[in-house]
Amino acid sequence: MSRLRTRGSLKCYLSEAITILQKHEKKNLVKKFTEIYNYIEEYLAKEYEVEVFNPIKHESKISADEIYLRDISEIKKAHFVVAEVSLISWGVGAELMYAIMKGKPILALYNEDSPYSLSEMIRGSGVRLRKYSDKNWKTDIAKHLAEFMTELRLFLKYERRLLPRRI
């Protein structure tokens, strides 16, 4: 596969439901979404050499204030955001709103077999929303990520042309 080449490493913030998974009693749901989150991270790293910040892997015994500041900082540093939006999460909603306000390109992935309805706020936000199914989730997600990365390459190339040249 062709790799996205840019100066320096691209950074991605992976927005995902954490609290609902930590408190969920259905272990198969926790396993399923953890596998999806890991797949997204590994796919971007392997196929596009993207550095992915995966908040679940950075959870520790830090305060809510520290988590908030850390995650906001990571979104600021990211070139783009990939959000898994199939589970209900106030945190994902807040992260998406912040990323939208910062003008970050966003790919939102929604499992059409999710027991939860997609938020109208996400549906109406203008983020790039793509659906996948339980049956073909790896194939679907890989296709959506590849399409997004192709469009991201064009966006970043265009954005660089618009930036003022340094004297």
TORNU-770251 format. One line per field, with one value per residue (C-alpha): residue number from 1; residue in one letter; z, y, x. Coordinates in Angstrom, 2 decimals, decimal comma. Example, Ala and Ser with C-alpha at 12.3 -4.5 7.8 and 13.67 -1.06 7.14 Angstrom:
// TORNU-770251
pos: c(1/2)
code: c(A/S)
c3: c(7,80/7,14)
c2: c(-4,50/-1,06)
c1: c(12,30/13,67)
// end
This chain:
// TORNU-770251
pos: c(1/2/3/4/5/6/7/8/9/10/11/12/13/14/15/16/17/18/19/20/21/22/23/24/25/26/27/28/29/30/31/32/33/34/35/36/37/38/39/40/41/42/43/44/45/46/47/48/49/50/51/52/53/54/55/56/57/58/59/60/61/62/63/64/65/66/67/68/69/70/71/72/73/74/75/76/77/78/79/80/81/82/83/84/85/86/87/88/89/90/91/92/93/94/95/96/97/98/99/100/101/102/103/104/105/106/107/108/109/110/111/112/113/114/115/116/117/118/119/120/121/122/123/124/125/126/127/128/129/130/131/132/133/134/135/136/137/138/139/140/141/142/143/144/145/146/147/148/149/150/151/152/153/154/155/156/157/158/159/160/161/162/163/164/165/166/167)
code: c(M/S/R/L/R/T/R/G/S/L/K/C/Y/L/S/E/A/I/T/I/L/Q/K/H/E/K/K/N/L/V/K/K/F/T/E/I/Y/N/Y/I/E/E/Y/L/A/K/E/Y/E/V/E/V/F/N/P/I/K/H/E/S/K/I/S/A/D/E/I/Y/L/R/D/I/S/E/I/K/K/A/H/F/V/V/A/E/V/S/L/I/S/W/G/V/G/A/E/L/M/Y/A/I/M/K/G/K/P/I/L/A/L/Y/N/E/D/S/P/Y/S/L/S/E/M/I/R/G/S/G/V/R/L/R/K/Y/S/D/K/N/W/K/T/D/I/A/K/H/L/A/E/F/M/T/E/L/R/L/F/L/K/Y/E/R/R/L/L/P/R/R/I)
c3: c(0,00/-0,60/2,45/3,25/3,21/4,92/6,72/10,22/11,71/11,47/14,78/15,35/18,41/18,78/20,46/22,05/24,77/27,86/30,91/29,51/28,68/32,10/33,74/31,23/32,49/29,07/28,75/25,07/24,30/26,12/24,22/20,87/21,17/22,63/19,60/17,27/18,98/18,80/15,13/14,20/16,02/14,51/10,98/11,02/12,47/10,05/6,82/7,23/9,94/12,02/15,70/17,44/20,90/22,32/25,66/26,96/26,87/28,89/31,63/35,03/38,51/37,55/38,39/36,12/35,75/34,59/32,14/30,69/30,26/28,83/26,28/25,20/24,74/22,65/20,43/19,91/18,82/16,52/12,78/12,73/14,88/14,41/16,65/17,28/18,02/18,43/22,22/24,30/25,61/26,91/26,63/22,93/22,32/24,13/22,29/18,93/19,70/20,66/17,53/15,35/16,94/16,24/12,59/12,83/10,11/11,75/10,74/12,85/12,67/13,65/14,01/12,41/14,62/17,79/20,46/20,70/18,28/16,73/18,31/16,20/17,31/15,65/12,61/12,11/12,94/9,47/10,50/7,99/9,24/7,96/8,99/9,44/10,37/12,87/10,03/8,02/10,55/9,73/5,98/6,39/8,81/6,70/3,63/5,50/6,97/3,57/1,91/4,76/4,64/0,88/1,42/4,41/2,22/-0,18/2,69/4,30/0,95/0,27/3,81/3,51/0,36/2,25/5,15/4,91/3,94/6,53/5,70)
c2: c(0,00/3,53/5,39/8,97/10,91/14,26/16,15/14,80/12,26/12,67/12,60/11,26/11,54/8,43/9,49/6,56/5,71/4,81/5,24/3,22/0,38/0,45/0,21/-2,12/-5,51/-7,15/-8,38/-9,27/-5,62/-4,44/-6,97/-6,05/-2,29/-2,67/-4,82/-2,14/0,66/-1,35/-2,20/1,47/2,39/-0,47/0,14/3,83/3,12/0,29/1,59/5,33/5,63/7,72/8,31/7,59/8,83/6,17/7,49/4,03/3,08/6,19/5,83/5,85/7,09/10,75/13,22/14,23/17,66/16,05/13,78/16,77/18,84/15,88/15,03/18,66/18,95/15,77/16,98/20,28/18,37/16,02/16,62/14,80/12,88/9,46/8,94/5,73/6,98/3,79/4,00/6,78/9,03/12,59/12,61/11,72/14,45/17,03/15,92/16,16/19,62/20,82/19,27/20,86/24,25/23,77/22,90/19,38/16,89/14,23/10,73/9,39/5,64/4,24/0,57/0,24/-2,83/-0,79/-1,07/2,74/5,30/7,75/11,17/13,84/16,23/14,01/13,33/17,06/18,28/17,93/15,49/12,76/9,97/6,42/3,27/-0,25/-3,54/-6,27/-8,76/-6,88/-4,44/-4,83/-4,51/-1,61/0,31/-0,25/1,08/4,15/4,89/4,53/6,90/9,38/9,30/9,97/13,00/14,09/14,08/16,52/18,66/18,94/19,68/22,45/23,79/24,08/26,17/28,57/29,10/32,28/31,68/32,52/35,32)
c1: c(0,00/1,12/2,23/1,34/4,59/4,84/7,56/7,69/5,37/1,63/-0,19/-3,68/-5,89/-8,06/-11,29/-13,08/-15,55/-13,58/-15,82/-18,72/-16,34/-14,73/-18,15/-19,81/-20,87/-20,91/-17,32/-17,85/-18,69/-15,56/-13,44/-15,04/-14,47/-10,98/-10,13/-11,56/-9,62/-6,40/-7,01/-7,44/-4,24/-2,22/-3,57/-2,65/0,81/1,60/0,10/0,73/3,39/1,01/1,71/-1,60/-2,50/-4,82/-6,20/-7,11/-3,44/-2,58/-5,19/-3,61/-4,25/-4,42/-7,14/-9,98/-8,35/-5,10/-6,93/-8,78/-5,60/-3,68/-6,38/-6,88/-3,12/-3,02/-5,89/-4,02/-0,89/-2,80/-3,03/-6,38/-8,85/-10,39/-13,42/-15,30/-18,83/-20,88/-21,08/-22,57/-19,79/-19,83/-16,05/-16,04/-18,62/-16,50/-13,35/-15,12/-16,48/-13,00/-11,45/-14,14/-13,47/-9,74/-10,45/-9,05/-10,02/-12,19/-13,22/-16,10/-16,72/-20,12/-21,02/-24,45/-25,04/-24,52/-27,23/-27,07/-28,46/-26,05/-26,22/-27,91/-25,16/-22,57/-24,74/-25,33/-21,81/-20,34/-17,62/-16,83/-19,08/-18,62/-20,49/-19,18/-20,83/-20,03/-19,73/-17,06/-15,69/-11,97/-12,50/-14,93/-12,71/-9,57/-11,41/-12,68/-9,24/-7,54/-10,04/-9,69/-5,89/-5,94/-8,17/-6,07/-2,94/-4,64/-5,90/-2,46/-0,80/-3,32/-3,06/0,74/0,31/-1,93/0,47/2,57/6,18/8,76/11,14)
// end
